Amino acid sequence: MQIMKNRRFWWWGSTLVLAGLVMVVTGYLMTSPPPERTSGVNVSAALGGGDHAGYQRAERPRPFQFPADHGPHPEFRNEWWYVTGNLADADGRRFGYQLTLFRIALAPTPPEMDSAWRTNQVYMGHFALTDVADQQHHAFERFSRAVLGLAGAQAAPFRVWLEDWELAGPESGADGLFPLRIRAREGEIAVDLTLTAAKPMVLQGDRGLSQKSAEPGNASYYYSYTRLPTQGTVQIGPRHFTVSGASWLDREWSTSALGPEQSGWDWFALHLDDGRDVMFYRLRHTDGGMHSFSKGVLVAADGQARLLRWDEVELQPLDHWTSPHTGDRYPIRWRLRVPAEHLDLTVTAKLADQEMRLTVRYWEGAVSVAGRDGDRAIDGRGYLEMTRYEPGAATR
């Protein structure tokens, strides 16, 4: 096995991680390093079902318990700790970053522990840094088994790690999460950041149950901290930058998510300059239209949150970018309207090529926001994630 020395590229979850993906990861763990991958894995296929036997599923709202729910839920097949943010130094040089750590169960019950290397849990990580000034996007991937301290998660004191990539809370505290320290390094690309909470936790969907399609159990338990003041350092090559900004933390766990009529999603997490935060994920029909299980949340400056239903948000792609590396075509400028809130926003990628060309291919990157709140101009920044638009896919 080359688990300890290989940091082979791998992928996401949104958010919603699983069966086909588990098969891919299992194959990589049980064989020598694979040949160079050019096609990637379709994330929507990975999240579309599989054998659920033996796993718990998200079927109804449940009471959340903290700090326990900040930690792992091995009775579910997948979960992740997902952090994105926009940062700048004192001279206004801007960066975007993503660090996501995923847990995936290979089987619903632990194996017989006849070896220190044996486990049914695999961890995967994605780390990306966008340097807006240099128009560079750096993306990295790792995975490891949850054995011998290589990777794991714990609730108290809070820590999730994959080798030296980690999210770690304080040794003690009211909820065990903040201040949250994030550290990741790959060669001479690194972040070392401290996050605090400016707003309370938001339970997404129905009291934290985020239903993704009609089948019972095709859902996740999902909560967010939408605005996290952030400060720390960014390293790119020999240069070190002292930065500050704002981050967003998403937590989800599930066993299944998408239905056969769904091809993927577009996920927006936006910080507006008036203190409001907007999250919306558009689940895509196979014909490119919006699915009725799409939803989001609008969080006021004081932390009060309200659900955004699928028919309250209008999304229109305005411009596209075709990857010269893969041929996949992504919308990189969008119009997002919430008529009931008088919001009319244009969301634009800060860099067109923020494609995550990893084992599972998708686009995730920093965006700028400009538009109007009624008669008042408004701007902001945020992150956009789009699961793979294959060549010829509808993008309406």
N, C-alpha and C positions, 0 to 999 in steps of 0.2 A: 504494500500500500504506500501511496505517496501523499497521504493526506497532509502530513505535517509540512512538507516542503512545496506542495503545489498550491498556487493561488489562482486556480483556473476560473475563467469567466463564467458567470451565471446570472440569475435574475430575481425579479419582483414578486411581489404578491399583490395590491390595492385592492395592492389593496386587494386581495382576494385570492390566495395562492393554492395549487392542488394536483389532481390525479395524474394528468398527462405530464405535468411538471415533476411530480414525484418520480414518475417512471424515468424521466430524463436524468434527474439527479442521482437516482439509484444506479442507473447504468454508468454514470461517470465515476461514482464512488467505487464500483466493483471492477473497474477495468483500468488499464493504463490510460494516459492522457489521450483524448480523442484527437483526430485530425482537425485541421483548421475548419471552423464552421463558417459557412457563407450564407446559409438560408435562415438560420435562427429558428426558434420555436414560436408558433402562434400562441400568444398568451390567452386569447379567448378560448382556444381549444383546451388549453391546460386548465382553465377554470370552469369547464363546462359540465362537470359531473364525475362519473367514475363510481367505484364501489365505495359506498358509505358505511358498510357494515362494520360495527364495532366502535365507530366514532360518534361522539355527540354532535348534534346539529343545532344551529340557532333557529329555533322554531317559535319562540314567544319572548316577550320582554321579561327580564329578570332583574333582580336588585343587584347593583354593582357594589362590590366590597373592596375598599382600599385600606391598606396598600396592596392587598393580595392581587387585585385585577391588573395592577401595573406589571405583574410578573407573568410567568408562562401558564398556558392552559393546554397541557399535553393530551387531554381527552378530546381535543379538536384537532383536525388534520393540519391546519395552517394558522399562522398568525404573524404579525409584523409590528415593528416599532419604526415609524416612518417620519423623518424630520427633513424639512426643506426650509430654505431661508435666503433672504437677500441682505447683503452686507456691503459696507463701503468704508474706505479709510478716510483720514482727515482731509485728503486732497480730492475726495470725491471719486476715487477709483472704485468701480463696482464689481461685485462678485455674486454669484449664486452658488448654493451648495445643496447637496442631498446626501444623507446617510440613512440607509434602510437596512435593518437586520431582520431576517425572516427565520422562523422556525417551521419546519415541515416534518410531519410524522411519516415514517415509511410503513408503519404498521400500527394498529390501534392499541396494542398491548406491548409492554416491554419484553424483550427476549430473555431467555435464560442467561443469567450473568455468569457465563463460564469463561469470559475473557474481559479484561479491562477495556478492550477496544469495541465491545459489542454494545449497540444501542439502536433504538428505533427512531432517534431524533437526529435531524440534520439541520444545521444552520447555514444560511447564505447571507451575503452582504453585498450591497451596492453603495459605492462612494463615488460622487461626481462633484466637480468644481468647474464653474464657468467663470472665465476671466473675460469680462466684457471689453476692457480696453484692448487686449491683445486678440480678441475674437477667437478664443480657444476654449474648447470644452474637453475636460479630462474625465474619463470614466473608467472605473475599476470594479472588479468583482472577486469575491472569495466564497469558499464554502468549506465546511468541516463538519465532522461528526461531533456530537455533544458528549465527548469523553475526555478524560485526562486534562480537564481545564482548557481545552482548545476553544470551546464555544459553549454558551449557555445563557440562562436567564434566571434571575432571582428577584423576589419582591422586596425583601428586607434584609440588609439595605439594598435598595434598587440598583440593579446592574444587568445590562445585556451586553454580551461581548462576542466577538469573533476574532480570535487572536488579539491584536492590539487595536482593533476597531471597537469602540465601546460607547454606550450611553450609561452614565453612572450618576445616581442621586447622592444626597448627603448621607452621612453615617446615621443621622437621626433627623426627624422632622415630622411635621403634622401629617403629611401624606407620603413622605418618603421619596418624593420625586424632584423637588426644586430646592436649591438651585441645581440644575441639570448640567452636567459636563459632558461634552461630546468631543471625542478624539478619534481621528482617523489619519493614517499616513500610508502612502504608497510611493516609495522612492522619495523624490523631492517635492511631492504634492501632499499637502497636509492641512488640516484644520485642528484647532484647539479652542473650543468655544464654551462659554457659560451662558445658560439660558435661565431666565426667571419668568414667572407667570404674571402678565398684566391683566388677565381676565380669567374667570372661573372656567372649569371644564364644561364642555358642551357634549351632551348625549345626542348622537345623530339618529335620525329616523324617528321611530316610535320608542321613546324612552331608552334609546341605545340599541334597538333592534333595527338594522338597516336591511330591509328586504330588497333583493336584487332581481328576482323573477317570481313567477306565480307559484312554482312548486314550493310547498312548505319545507323549510330548512335551507332553501337557496337564499341565505341571508348571512349577515355577520353581526357580531356585537362590536359596536363602533363608537368610540368617543374621541374627542379632539381637544387640544389646547390651541386656540386659533391665533393668539398673539403673544409671542414670547420675546421680550427684549433680549438682545443677544450682543455679547461682546467677546473679544478674544483675538486670535491671530490666524492668519492665512499664510501659508508658505507655497511659493511657486518657484522651483529651482532654488537659486541662492537668495532670493528676495523674500523678506518677511514683512507682512503688513499688519498693523494694528487696526482692527475693524470693529464696527458696531452695526446694528440693524435689527431685524425682526425675523423670527422663525415661526414655524407651524409644526405641531406634532399630531400625527394621526396614529391611533391604536385600533387594530381590528383582529378578530379571530373568528374562524369559521371552518366549515368542512366542505361546503359547496356554495356556488354563487350563481353563475350565469346559466340561462336556459338555452335550448338549441336554436331559438330564434334571435339570439343576441350575438353580435360579432365583436363587441369590445366596448370601450368607453373613452370619454374625454373628461378630465377632472380638473377643475379650476379651484385654486385657493388664493384669494386676493385680499391684500391689506389696502384699504382706502385711506386717503389722507385725512378724512374727517373722523377717523377712529373706528369705522365699521369694517367688518370682515365678511367676505362672501365666499362660501363654498358651494359648488354645484358640480355634480357628476352627471353627464349625459350618457346613459346606456344606449348603445346603438343597435337598432334593428339590422338584420343582414342586408336590408336595402339602403342603409345609411341614415334612416330617420330616427327620431328620438323615441325611446321606449317609455311607456307610462310608469315604469318603476324608477325612472330618473328622479333625482331629488337633490336638495341641498339645504343650506341654512344661512340665514343672515343674522350676524351678531352685532348688536349695537355697541356704541362706544362704552356704555356702562356694563356690558357683558350680557344683557338680555338677548335671548336668541329666539328666533322663530323659524319654523320649517318653511322651506321653499318647495312647493309641489312642481311636478314636471311641467304643468301647463301655466305656471307663473313666470317661467323663464324662457326667453327666446334667444337662440343661438344661431349665428350665421357665419360660416367661414368666408373670409374676405380675400385671403391670399394663401398660396400653397408653396411648399418647398419639396422638391423631389431629391431624395438622397442620392448623390453620385456613387455612394458606396454600396447601397442595397437596392436601389430602385423604388423603395417605398416612398409614398407621397403623403405629406402631412399638412394640415392647415396650420399656418404659423401666425395668422392674424385673424381675430374673431371680433364680431359684434355680439355683445352680451347685454340683453335688455331685461329689466325687471319692471314692467310698467306700473305695477301697484306701488313700487317704491320710487318711481320717477327716475330710475337709473338707466342710463344709456351709455355703455362703456365699450371702448375698443381695447382689446387685449392683444399685445404684440410681443412676439419673441424677441428677447434682447440679442439673440444669436440664432440664426436659422438652424445651424447644425448643432443641435443638442440631442441628437439621436443616441440612444444607449444601445450600442452594437455589441450586445452581450449574448449569453446563451439564449435568453429570451429577449427579443428585440422590441423596443418601444421608444417613444420620444418623451423626454422629461427635462424641463429647463425653466430658467428665470424669464419672467415676462414683465413688461411695463403696462400700466393701465392709464388711459386718458378718456375723458368723456364728460358727461353732465349729470348732475343731480337736479332735475328740474331746470331752473334758470342759472344754476351755479356750476362753474367748471369744477371738475374733480379729477384727481389723478391718484396713482398708487403703484403698487408692485405686487408681485406674487409668483406663483409657480403653476405650470400647466403640465399635465401628464396626458399622453395619448397612447393607448395601446395600438399596436401595429395596424396601419392602413396598408394593406397589400396592394401591389400594382393593379390598377383598374377598379379599386374599391370605391363605392359611392361615398361622397363627403358632403352631402347636402345637410 
